[in-house]
Amino acid sequence: MAVDRDHMLRSAAALLTRKSTATMDEVAKAAGISRATLHRHFAGRDALVRALEALGIAECEAALDAARLDDGNASDAVRRLIREIEPAAKLLAFLYTENQLFEGDGQNEGWNRIDVRIAALFRRGQESGEFRIDLTPAWLTEALYGLMASGAWAVQEGRVAANDFTHMIAELLLGGAVRREEP
């Protein structure tokens, strides 16, 4: 019987988002496979987390492309980005808090590419006069990640309707980022 690697990874991400200390046995059970099958695909937790990281980077980069960040005004591009990333939000919520991905010198270059593209969008919004200039593009990028992770957890726990994900994140972020007219 063929094992669906994508299903394994998404099941692992869903479990690890709720329970970051889950064992490989628990991950296997959540995916509906044996521990031996899980270990044939991932030698251990580190290999599993690295595979989740690769999937997260690929999905983020695809969402960045689909969002057409250079089209139209920056606020609309932020809304498109949030909408495009939403299907990967649970995975990103886990990865956002997975410290081993960001320790030492071995950070995956994919995260840097993603950061650069999102920060460029916020910088474009600042240069066009849409966004406040007292908040750095790096800070706005981190705020976006944090809101997406929090939104994913809230939806997963049933505290927020999935249909509200994009609207609530975009409006909270943009409501704080938009440049206001001086009185």
Helices and strands as residue ranges (DSSP letters): H 5-18, H 24-31, H 35-41, H 45-66, H 74-85, G 86-88, H 89-97, G 99-101, H 109-127, H 137-156, G 162-164, H 165-177
